[in-house]
Amino acid sequence: MTPMEMLLSRASTDHLAEPAPSAAQLSEILAAAMRAPDHGKLRPWRYVVIEGDARPLMAERIVASMQRMDAEVPEAKITKRRQRFSTMPMILALGMHLQPDHKIPLWEQEMAVAAAAMNALNALHATGFGGVWVSGDVVDDPVLAAEIGLPVPHKLAGFLFVGTPSGKPASPRRPDPADFTAYWTGTPVTFVADKD
């Protein structure tokens, strides 16, 4: 498979089984993640690895956060999140180590974390693993972030569920890049994707 074929074949999946990456494999995957653009060399990404017996502990912290964020959260949603966080082979909490008073705007710091997360997903795929980036309202909970080790002003950008894809990988239909691309020639552009 060529590098482009590899990139074009990547798809998120939460149908994951053991094994998760070894410590050495994870180190290489995160080294690739940290090749992301990083204006100011702030290195705002932080990765918290959650595996083994720590997974059900994290699941309970997630449930508590869900209830803090929404007192009327449906029981079915709680059950689903508890199960997913308890059983994924590996979870990476995506931390944003933010510097609000720095000359580099916060949005650029956050985008660097997002770019690194995408690099991690590509690196997982390139090494035969799979993953999916999940978020939800819990990423806005400063209590949960602090429990993980990200006190204010730092935040969560979500979680990567990581493991070995089980079953036949999905091949979702991807949109045509032409629908999202326009060439500027001096007047405002329009996009096919934005037409009714």
Residue frames as a rotation matrix with the C-alpha (Angstrom) as fourth column:
MET 1
0.586 0.810 0.000 0.00
0.810 -0.586 0.000 0.00
0.000 0.000 -1.000 0.00
THR 2
-0.280 -0.656 0.701 1.37
0.582 -0.697 -0.419 3.42
0.764 0.290 0.577 -0.92
PRO 3
-0.887 -0.066 -0.457 1.33
0.426 -0.498 -0.755 6.22
-0.178 -0.865 0.470 1.65
MET 4
-0.747 0.655 -0.113 -1.58
-0.659 -0.707 0.255 7.89
0.087 0.265 0.960 -0.18
GLU 5
-0.193 0.679 -0.709 -3.53
-0.157 0.691 0.705 4.63
0.969 0.247 -0.027 -0.34
MET 6
-0.562 -0.070 -0.824 -2.97
0.740 0.403 -0.539 4.24
0.369 -0.913 -0.175 3.39
LEU 7
-0.950 0.195 -0.243 -4.27
-0.038 -0.847 -0.530 7.74
-0.310 -0.494 0.813 4.11
LEU 8
-0.539 0.776 -0.327 -7.27
-0.774 -0.304 0.555 7.29
0.331 0.553 0.765 1.83
SER 9
-0.216 0.460 -0.861 -8.18
0.080 0.887 0.454 3.96
0.973 0.029 -0.229 3.42
ARG 10
-0.957 -0.178 -0.228 -8.28
0.234 -0.012 -0.972 5.26
0.170 -0.984 0.053 7.02
ALA 11
-0.046 0.958 0.282 -11.66
-0.154 -0.285 0.946 5.32
0.987 0.000 0.161 8.70
SER 12
-0.542 -0.072 0.837 -12.65
-0.821 -0.168 -0.545 5.73
0.180 -0.983 0.032 12.32
THR 13
0.037 0.583 -0.812 -13.90
-0.092 0.811 0.578 2.63
0.995 0.054 0.084 14.09
ASP 14
-0.160 -0.052 0.986 -14.99
-0.980 -0.111 -0.165 1.77
0.118 -0.992 -0.034 17.60
HIS 15
0.946 0.298 -0.127 -15.18
-0.294 0.954 0.050 -1.95
0.136 -0.010 0.991 16.76
LEU 16
0.105 -0.989 0.101 -11.92
-0.763 -0.146 -0.630 -2.57
0.638 -0.010 -0.770 18.58
ALA 17
0.962 0.102 -0.252 -10.38
0.052 0.840 0.539 -5.61
0.267 -0.532 0.803 20.21
GLU 18
0.470 -0.865 0.174 -7.11
-0.390 -0.027 0.920 -6.53
-0.792 -0.500 -0.351 21.89
PRO 19
-0.049 -0.638 -0.769 -4.29
0.974 -0.201 0.104 -6.04
-0.220 -0.744 0.631 21.38
ALA 20
0.977 0.099 -0.189 -3.76
0.080 -0.992 -0.102 -2.35
-0.198 0.084 -0.977 21.85
PRO 21
0.536 -0.842 0.060 -0.39
-0.179 -0.182 -0.967 -0.91
0.825 0.507 -0.248 20.88
SER 22
0.365 -0.560 -0.744 2.55
0.899 0.421 0.125 -1.94
0.243 -0.714 0.657 23.04
ALA 23
0.598 -0.212 -0.773 4.46
0.360 -0.791 0.495 0.76
-0.717 -0.574 -0.396 24.91
ALA 24
-0.514 -0.858 -0.012 7.05
0.321 -0.205 0.925 0.90
-0.796 0.471 0.380 22.11
GLN 25
-0.459 0.425 0.780 4.41
0.867 0.025 0.497 1.06
0.192 0.905 -0.380 19.39
LEU 26
0.630 0.744 -0.222 2.49
0.777 -0.610 0.157 3.75
-0.018 -0.272 -0.962 21.26
SER 27
0.152 -0.672 -0.725 5.67
0.316 -0.662 0.680 5.79
-0.936 -0.333 0.112 21.65
GLU 28
-0.808 -0.452 0.379 6.20
0.463 -0.089 0.882 5.70
-0.365 0.888 0.281 17.88
ILE 29
-0.063 0.883 0.465 2.54
0.942 -0.101 0.319 6.54
0.329 0.459 -0.826 17.20
LEU 30
0.736 0.353 -0.577 2.69
0.583 -0.764 0.276 9.55
-0.343 -0.540 -0.768 19.53
ALA 31
-0.332 -0.881 -0.336 6.00
0.349 -0.446 0.824 10.64
-0.876 0.156 0.456 17.99
ALA 32
-0.691 0.179 0.700 4.16
0.701 -0.070 0.710 10.79
0.176 0.981 -0.077 14.67
ALA 33
0.415 0.900 -0.133 1.31
0.900 -0.385 0.202 12.67
0.130 -0.204 -0.970 16.35
MET 34
0.509 -0.245 -0.825 3.71
0.423 -0.764 0.487 15.33
-0.750 -0.597 -0.286 17.57
ARG 35
-0.651 -0.622 0.435 4.85
0.682 -0.228 0.695 16.10
-0.333 0.749 0.572 14.02
ALA 36
0.360 0.894 0.268 1.73
0.933 -0.346 -0.099 18.31
0.004 0.285 -0.958 13.85
PRO 37
-0.110 -0.320 0.941 2.07
0.358 -0.896 -0.263 22.04
0.927 0.308 0.213 13.10
ASP 38
0.400 0.128 -0.907 2.85
0.916 -0.029 0.400 23.91
0.025 -0.991 -0.129 16.31
HIS 39
0.337 -0.213 0.917 3.12
0.242 -0.922 -0.303 27.71
0.910 0.324 -0.259 16.02
GLY 40
0.438 -0.242 0.866 5.44
-0.744 -0.638 0.198 28.97
0.505 -0.731 -0.459 18.73
LYS 41
-0.309 -0.549 -0.776 6.64
-0.077 0.828 -0.555 25.45
0.948 -0.112 -0.299 19.60
LEU 42
-0.156 0.359 0.920 4.28
-0.946 -0.323 -0.035 25.41
0.284 -0.876 0.390 22.59
ARG 43
-0.770 -0.111 -0.628 3.74
-0.107 0.993 -0.044 21.64
0.629 0.033 -0.777 22.34
PRO 44
-0.445 0.662 0.603 0.21
-0.885 -0.426 -0.185 21.95
0.135 -0.617 0.776 23.78
TRP 45
0.314 0.588 -0.745 -0.65
-0.476 0.777 0.412 18.25
0.821 0.226 0.524 23.43
ARG 46
-0.541 -0.377 0.752 -0.79
-0.832 0.369 -0.414 15.96
-0.121 -0.849 -0.514 26.43
TYR 47
-0.016 0.477 -0.879 -1.67
-0.500 0.757 0.420 12.25
0.866 0.446 0.227 26.29
VAL 48
-0.319 0.011 0.948 -3.01
-0.904 0.296 -0.308 10.29
-0.283 -0.955 -0.085 29.25
VAL 49
-0.543 0.043 -0.839 -3.01
-0.432 0.842 0.323 6.52
0.720 0.537 -0.439 28.67
ILE 50
-0.127 0.613 0.779 -5.88
-0.930 0.198 -0.308 4.62
-0.344 -0.764 0.545 30.29
GLU 51
-0.115 0.041 -0.993 -5.75
-0.585 0.805 0.101 0.83
0.803 0.592 -0.068 30.13
GLY 52
-0.699 -0.200 -0.686 -6.33
0.257 0.826 -0.502 -2.29
0.667 -0.528 -0.526 32.18
ASP 53
-0.238 0.603 -0.761 -7.98
0.967 0.221 -0.127 -1.78
0.092 -0.766 -0.636 35.56
ALA 54
-0.805 -0.076 -0.588 -7.94
0.216 -0.961 -0.171 2.01
-0.553 -0.265 0.790 35.11
ARG 55
-0.870 0.471 0.146 -10.66
0.061 -0.191 0.980 1.78
0.489 0.861 0.137 32.42
PRO 56
0.013 0.943 -0.333 -13.63
0.769 0.203 0.605 1.05
0.639 -0.264 -0.723 34.73
LEU 57
-0.203 -0.148 -0.968 -12.34
0.826 -0.557 -0.088 3.74
-0.527 -0.817 0.235 37.11
MET 58
-0.966 -0.151 -0.210 -12.36
0.010 -0.833 0.553 6.22
-0.259 0.532 0.806 34.24
ALA 59
-0.568 0.819 0.079 -15.83
0.419 0.206 0.884 5.00
0.708 0.535 -0.461 33.21
GLU 60
0.140 0.631 -0.763 -17.16
0.989 -0.050 0.140 5.98
0.050 -0.774 -0.631 36.65
ARG 61
-0.510 -0.365 -0.779 -15.50
0.418 -0.896 0.147 9.41
-0.752 -0.251 0.610 36.39
ILE 62
-0.968 0.206 0.144 -17.14
0.070 -0.332 0.941 9.82
0.242 0.920 0.307 32.97
VAL 63
-0.173 0.960 -0.220 -20.56
0.759 0.272 0.592 8.91
0.628 -0.064 -0.776 34.38
ALA 64
0.016 0.133 -0.991 -20.13
0.878 -0.476 -0.049 11.36
-0.479 -0.869 -0.125 37.27
SER 65
-0.839 -0.370 -0.398 -19.15
0.135 -0.852 0.507 14.06
-0.527 0.371 0.765 34.78
MET 66
-0.740 0.631 0.233 -22.17
0.337 0.049 0.940 13.31
0.582 0.774 -0.249 32.59
GLN 67
0.130 0.836 -0.534 -24.43
0.938 0.072 0.340 13.73
0.322 -0.545 -0.774 35.62
ARG 68
-0.283 -0.300 -0.911 -22.70
0.612 -0.788 0.069 16.99
-0.739 -0.538 0.407 36.59
MET 69
-0.967 -0.204 -0.153 -23.12
0.009 -0.628 0.778 18.35
-0.255 0.751 0.610 33.08
ASP 70
-0.464 0.865 -0.192 -26.74
-0.562 -0.120 0.818 17.20
0.685 0.487 0.542 32.68
ALA 71
-0.692 0.211 0.691 -28.82
-0.640 0.266 -0.721 16.27
-0.335 -0.941 -0.049 35.72
GLU 72
0.349 0.910 0.222 -31.36
-0.594 0.398 -0.699 14.59
-0.725 0.112 0.680 33.43
VAL 73
-0.464 -0.583 -0.667 -28.97
-0.886 0.310 0.345 12.52
0.006 0.751 -0.660 31.33
PRO 74
0.558 0.763 -0.327 -30.81
-0.767 0.624 0.147 9.39
0.316 0.169 0.934 30.12
GLU 75
0.418 -0.349 0.839 -29.88
-0.537 0.650 0.538 6.12
-0.733 -0.675 0.084 31.81
ALA 76
0.873 -0.073 0.482 -29.33
0.386 0.708 -0.592 4.46
-0.298 0.703 0.646 28.42
LYS 77
0.718 -0.643 0.267 -26.64
-0.191 -0.551 -0.813 7.03
0.669 0.533 -0.518 27.59
ILE 78
0.331 -0.569 0.753 -24.95
-0.937 -0.105 0.332 6.44
-0.109 -0.816 -0.568 30.96
THR 79
0.619 -0.034 0.785 -24.99
-0.126 0.982 0.142 2.67
-0.775 -0.187 0.603 30.43
LYS 80
0.922 -0.255 0.293 -23.52
0.353 0.234 -0.906 2.99
0.163 0.938 0.306 26.93
ARG 81
0.517 -0.766 0.382 -20.68
-0.530 -0.637 -0.560 5.30
0.672 0.088 -0.735 28.00
ARG 82
0.386 -0.359 0.850 -19.88
-0.815 0.298 0.496 3.21
-0.432 -0.884 -0.178 31.08
GLN 83
0.768 -0.040 0.639 -19.62
0.190 0.967 -0.167 0.09
-0.612 0.250 0.751 28.91
ARG 84
0.855 -0.444 0.268 -17.49
0.232 -0.133 -0.963 1.74
0.464 0.886 -0.011 26.22
PHE 85
0.382 -0.750 0.539 -15.02
-0.748 -0.594 -0.296 3.35
0.543 -0.290 -0.788 28.63
SER 86
0.435 -0.174 0.883 -14.76
-0.712 0.534 0.456 0.11
-0.551 -0.827 0.109 30.64
THR 87
0.591 -0.025 0.806 -14.03
0.193 0.975 -0.111 -2.19
-0.783 0.221 0.581 27.72
MET 88
0.921 -0.327 -0.211 -12.04
-0.313 -0.302 -0.900 -0.38
0.230 0.896 -0.381 25.03
PRO 89
0.606 -0.730 -0.316 -8.57
0.689 0.680 -0.252 -1.95
0.399 -0.065 0.915 24.75
MET 90
-0.496 -0.741 -0.452 -6.89
0.852 -0.515 -0.090 1.41
-0.166 -0.430 0.887 25.35
ILE 91
0.736 0.653 0.181 -8.08
0.669 -0.742 -0.042 4.98
0.107 0.152 -0.983 25.84
LEU 92
-0.545 -0.836 0.058 -6.00
0.820 -0.546 -0.169 8.07
0.173 -0.045 0.984 25.25
ALA 93
0.562 0.616 -0.551 -7.29
0.687 -0.719 -0.104 11.21
-0.461 -0.320 -0.828 26.94
LEU 94
-0.018 -0.512 0.859 -6.38
0.850 -0.460 -0.256 14.12
0.526 0.725 0.444 24.67
GLY 95
0.324 0.065 -0.944 -5.20
0.781 -0.581 0.228 16.96
-0.534 -0.811 -0.239 26.84
MET 96
0.436 -0.195 0.879 -4.74
0.531 -0.733 -0.425 20.57
0.727 0.652 -0.216 25.80
HIS 97
0.053 -0.535 -0.843 -1.99
0.936 -0.268 0.228 22.24
-0.348 -0.801 0.487 27.85
LEU 98
0.458 0.351 0.817 -3.09
0.731 -0.672 -0.122 25.80
0.506 0.653 -0.564 27.14
GLN 99
-0.539 -0.619 -0.570 -1.33
0.791 -0.606 -0.090 29.10
-0.290 -0.500 0.816 27.72
PRO 100
0.430 0.885 0.181 -4.12
0.894 -0.388 -0.225 31.72
-0.129 0.258 -0.957 27.61
ASP 101
0.745 -0.151 -0.650 -1.77
0.032 -0.965 0.261 34.69
-0.666 -0.216 -0.714 28.04
HIS 102
-0.262 -0.884 0.387 0.67
0.509 0.214 0.834 33.63
-0.820 0.415 0.394 25.32
LYS 103
-0.413 0.052 -0.909 0.97
-0.582 -0.783 0.220 35.62
-0.700 0.620 0.354 22.11
ILE 104
-0.944 0.184 -0.273 -0.09
-0.102 0.625 0.774 32.49
0.313 0.759 -0.571 20.18
PRO 105
-0.261 0.924 0.279 -3.92
-0.920 -0.326 0.218 32.60
0.293 -0.200 0.935 20.26
LEU 106
-0.328 0.219 0.919 -5.75
-0.592 0.711 -0.381 29.86
-0.736 -0.669 -0.104 22.14
TRP 107
0.736 0.676 -0.045 -7.49
-0.456 0.445 -0.771 28.71
-0.501 0.588 0.635 18.98
GLU 108
0.377 -0.673 -0.637 -4.10
-0.738 0.198 -0.645 28.00
0.560 0.713 -0.422 17.38
GLN 109
-0.610 -0.569 0.552 -3.00
-0.791 0.475 -0.385 26.04
-0.043 -0.672 -0.740 20.44
GLU 110
0.048 0.737 0.674 -6.21
-0.475 0.611 -0.634 24.00
-0.879 -0.290 0.379 20.29
MET 111
0.817 0.251 -0.519 -5.82
-0.573 0.245 -0.782 23.38
-0.069 0.936 0.344 16.56
ALA 112
-0.193 -0.948 -0.253 -2.30
-0.883 0.281 -0.377 22.06
0.429 0.151 -0.891 17.14
VAL 113
-0.561 0.082 0.824 -3.77
-0.555 0.701 -0.447 19.50
-0.614 -0.708 -0.348 19.54
ALA 114
0.534 0.836 0.128 -6.42
-0.396 0.381 -0.836 18.57
-0.747 0.395 0.534 16.97
ALA 115
0.526 -0.418 -0.741 -3.80
-0.788 0.088 -0.609 18.20
0.320 0.904 -0.284 14.22
ALA 116
-0.587 -0.777 0.228 -1.75
-0.800 0.514 -0.308 15.95
0.122 -0.363 -0.924 16.48
ALA 117
-0.164 0.618 0.769 -4.83
-0.448 0.648 -0.616 13.83
-0.879 -0.445 0.170 17.25
MET 118
0.811 0.455 -0.367 -5.41
-0.510 0.243 -0.825 13.33
-0.286 0.857 0.429 13.53
ASN 119
0.012 -0.888 -0.460 -1.77
-0.869 0.218 -0.445 12.37
0.495 0.405 -0.769 13.08
ALA 120
-0.615 -0.207 0.761 -2.23
-0.666 0.653 -0.360 9.81
-0.423 -0.728 -0.539 15.87
LEU 121
0.404 0.834 0.376 -5.27
-0.375 0.526 -0.764 8.32
-0.835 0.167 0.525 14.10
ASN 122
0.728 -0.210 -0.653 -3.28
-0.645 0.114 -0.756 8.08
0.234 0.971 -0.052 10.85
ALA 123
-0.357 -0.933 0.043 -0.32
-0.870 0.316 -0.378 6.52
0.340 -0.172 -0.925 12.67
LEU 124
-0.226 0.376 0.899 -2.61
-0.568 0.698 -0.435 3.99
-0.791 -0.609 0.056 14.35
HIS 125
0.806 0.588 -0.066 -3.96
-0.360 0.400 -0.843 2.99
-0.469 0.703 0.534 10.94
ALA 126
0.450 -0.711 -0.540 -0.47
-0.775 -0.011 -0.631 2.83
0.442 0.703 -0.556 9.43
THR 127
-0.616 -0.736 0.282 0.63
-0.769 0.485 -0.416 0.38
0.169 -0.473 -0.865 12.13
GLY 128
-0.667 0.383 -0.640 -2.39
0.055 0.881 0.470 -1.91
0.743 0.278 -0.609 11.82
PHE 129
-0.748 0.446 -0.491 -4.39
0.572 0.058 -0.818 -0.50
-0.337 -0.893 -0.298 14.71
GLY 130
-0.249 0.729 0.638 -7.61
0.577 -0.417 0.702 1.49
0.778 0.543 -0.317 14.68
GLY 131
-0.760 0.017 -0.650 -9.26
0.585 -0.418 -0.695 4.20
-0.284 -0.908 0.308 16.65
VAL 132
0.101 0.790 0.605 -12.01
0.716 -0.479 0.507 6.73
0.690 0.382 -0.614 16.98
TRP 133
-0.926 -0.343 0.160 -12.04
0.182 -0.775 -0.606 10.22
0.331 -0.532 0.780 18.51
VAL 134
0.071 0.973 -0.220 -14.95
0.793 0.078 0.604 10.74
0.605 -0.218 -0.766 20.92
SER 135
-0.831 -0.297 0.471 -15.96
0.013 -0.856 -0.516 13.83
0.557 -0.423 0.715 22.83
GLY 136
0.119 0.923 -0.366 -19.33
0.736 0.165 0.657 14.91
0.667 -0.348 -0.659 24.21
ASP 137
0.672 0.274 0.688 -20.20
-0.101 -0.886 0.452 17.41
0.733 -0.373 -0.568 26.90
VAL 138
0.869 -0.349 -0.349 -17.76
0.465 0.337 0.819 15.84
-0.168 -0.874 0.456 29.38
VAL 139
-0.009 -0.934 0.356 -14.84
0.940 -0.130 -0.316 17.52
0.341 0.332 0.880 27.59
ASP 140
-0.046 0.064 0.997 -16.15
0.017 -0.998 0.064 20.83
0.999 0.020 0.045 28.92
ASP 141
0.902 0.395 -0.176 -16.14
0.140 0.118 0.983 19.62
0.409 -0.911 0.052 32.54
PRO 142
0.209 -0.887 0.413 -13.21
-0.624 -0.446 -0.641 21.21
0.753 -0.124 -0.647 34.42
VAL 143
0.399 -0.028 0.916 -13.69
-0.839 0.392 0.378 18.77
-0.370 -0.919 0.133 37.30
LEU 144
0.930 -0.049 0.365 -13.14
0.167 0.940 -0.298 15.75
-0.329 0.338 0.882 35.04
ALA 145
0.672 -0.721 0.170 -10.18
0.005 -0.225 -0.974 17.44
0.740 0.656 -0.148 33.37
ALA 146
0.157 -0.608 0.778 -8.59
-0.913 -0.389 -0.120 18.11
0.376 -0.692 -0.617 36.76
GLU 147
0.639 0.133 0.757 -9.23
-0.527 0.794 0.305 14.50
-0.561 -0.594 0.577 37.87
ILE 148
0.925 -0.317 0.209 -7.27
0.371 0.644 -0.668 13.37
0.077 0.696 0.714 34.83
GLY 149
0.093 -0.938 -0.335 -4.44
0.824 -0.116 0.555 15.84
-0.559 -0.327 0.761 35.48
LEU 150
-0.509 -0.159 0.846 -5.48
0.729 -0.603 0.325 18.85
0.458 0.782 0.422 33.42
PRO 151
-0.083 0.494 -0.866 -6.40
0.819 -0.461 -0.342 21.63
-0.568 -0.737 -0.366 35.86
VAL 152
0.855 0.431 0.289 -7.75
0.519 -0.737 -0.433 24.96
0.027 0.520 -0.854 34.55
PRO 153
0.040 0.560 -0.827 -6.71
-0.740 -0.540 -0.401 26.58
-0.671 0.628 0.393 32.22
HIS 154
-0.883 -0.405 -0.237 -5.94
-0.459 0.640 0.616 23.22
-0.098 0.653 -0.751 30.61
LYS 155
0.108 0.994 -0.018 -8.74
-0.887 0.088 -0.454 21.20
-0.450 0.064 0.891 29.02
LEU 156
-0.296 -0.056 0.954 -9.77
0.218 0.968 0.125 17.98
-0.930 0.245 -0.274 27.36
ALA 157
-0.521 0.139 -0.842 -10.08
-0.815 -0.374 0.443 17.71
-0.253 0.917 0.308 23.59
GLY 158
0.557 0.740 -0.376 -11.73
-0.793 0.608 0.022 14.30
0.245 0.286 0.926 23.86
PHE 159
0.102 -0.451 0.887 -10.61
-0.503 0.745 0.437 10.69
-0.858 -0.491 -0.151 23.98
LEU 160
-0.130 -0.149 -0.980 -9.19
-0.916 0.396 0.061 8.28
0.379 0.906 -0.188 21.43
PHE 161
0.615 0.262 0.744 -10.46
-0.463 0.883 0.072 4.73
-0.638 -0.389 0.665 21.74
VAL 162
0.000 -0.785 -0.620 -7.62
-0.994 0.069 -0.087 2.54
0.111 0.616 -0.780 20.49
GLY 163
0.137 -0.052 0.989 -7.21
-0.364 0.926 0.099 -1.13
-0.921 -0.373 0.109 19.62
THR 164
-0.919 -0.372 0.128 -7.14
-0.063 0.460 0.886 -3.62
-0.389 0.806 -0.446 16.79
PRO 165
-0.315 0.855 -0.413 -10.06
-0.949 -0.298 0.107 -3.32
-0.032 0.425 0.905 14.36
SER 166
-0.655 0.204 0.728 -12.38
-0.029 0.955 -0.294 -6.30
-0.755 -0.213 -0.620 14.64
GLY 167
0.377 0.799 0.469 -14.30
0.480 0.264 -0.837 -7.58
-0.792 0.540 -0.284 11.66
LYS 168
-0.062 -0.330 0.942 -14.10
0.991 -0.130 0.020 -6.16
0.116 0.935 0.335 8.18
PRO 169
-0.686 -0.236 -0.689 -13.14
0.413 -0.905 -0.101 -2.47
-0.600 -0.353 0.718 8.24
ALA 170
0.460 0.887 -0.033 -15.87
0.560 -0.318 -0.765 -0.14
-0.690 0.333 -0.643 7.04
SER 171
-0.700 -0.578 0.420 -15.33
0.697 -0.421 0.581 1.81
-0.159 0.699 0.697 3.84
PRO 172
0.119 0.820 -0.560 -17.53
0.528 -0.530 -0.664 4.84
-0.841 -0.216 -0.496 4.35
ARG 173
0.325 0.079 0.942 -18.43
0.908 -0.306 -0.287 6.87
0.266 0.949 -0.171 1.31
ARG 174
-0.311 -0.518 -0.797 -16.37
0.648 -0.729 0.221 10.02
-0.695 -0.448 0.562 1.31
PRO 175
0.717 0.611 -0.336 -17.49
0.208 -0.647 -0.734 13.25
-0.666 0.456 -0.591 -0.34
ASP 176
0.466 -0.506 0.726 -15.90
0.838 -0.011 -0.546 14.54
0.284 0.863 0.418 -3.52
PRO 177
-0.250 -0.639 -0.728 -13.12
0.801 -0.559 0.215 17.04
-0.544 -0.529 0.651 -2.64
ALA 178
-0.771 -0.041 0.636 -14.28
0.517 -0.624 0.586 19.18
0.373 0.780 0.502 -5.57
ASP 179
0.263 0.960 0.091 -17.46
0.633 -0.243 0.735 19.99
0.728 -0.136 -0.672 -3.65
PHE 180
0.787 -0.021 -0.616 -15.39
0.571 -0.355 0.741 21.61
-0.234 -0.935 -0.268 -0.91
THR 181
-0.285 -0.951 -0.118 -12.76
0.691 -0.289 0.663 23.33
-0.664 0.108 0.740 -3.03
ALA 182
0.851 0.473 0.227 -12.88
0.500 -0.600 -0.624 26.64
-0.159 0.645 -0.748 -4.89
TYR 183
-0.233 -0.938 0.256 -10.26
0.972 -0.230 0.041 28.73
0.021 0.259 0.966 -6.66
TRP 184
0.468 0.349 -0.812 -10.17
0.496 -0.864 -0.086 32.37
-0.731 -0.362 -0.578 -5.66
THR 185
-0.150 -0.483 0.863 -9.61
0.981 -0.182 0.069 34.82
0.123 0.857 0.501 -8.53
GLY 186
-0.910 -0.251 0.329 -10.40
0.217 -0.967 -0.136 38.13
0.352 -0.052 0.934 -6.88
THR 187
-0.214 0.897 0.387 -14.05
-0.757 -0.403 0.514 37.74
0.617 -0.183 0.765 -5.90
PRO 188
-0.241 0.138 0.961 -15.66
-0.852 0.445 -0.278 35.70
-0.466 -0.885 0.010 -3.12
VAL 189
-0.865 -0.123 -0.487 -15.84
-0.366 0.819 0.442 32.00
0.344 0.560 -0.754 -3.86
THR 190
0.271 0.891 0.363 -18.80
-0.961 0.273 0.046 29.65
-0.058 -0.362 0.931 -3.55
PHE 191
-0.800 -0.532 0.278 -18.74
-0.547 0.836 0.026 25.94
-0.246 -0.131 -0.960 -2.81
VAL 192
-0.429 0.637 -0.641 -20.83
-0.367 0.525 0.768 23.18
0.826 0.564 0.008 -4.32
ALA 193
-0.638 0.120 -0.761 -21.21
0.607 0.687 -0.400 21.71
0.474 -0.717 -0.511 -0.81
ASP 194
-0.835 0.277 -0.475 -22.98
0.231 -0.607 -0.761 24.89
-0.499 -0.745 0.442 0.34
LYS 195
-0.766 0.585 -0.265 -25.61
-0.575 -0.440 0.690 24.99
0.288 0.681 0.673 -2.40
ASP 196
-0.267 0.765 0.586 -29.14
-0.684 0.277 -0.674 23.94
-0.678 -0.581 0.450 -1.52
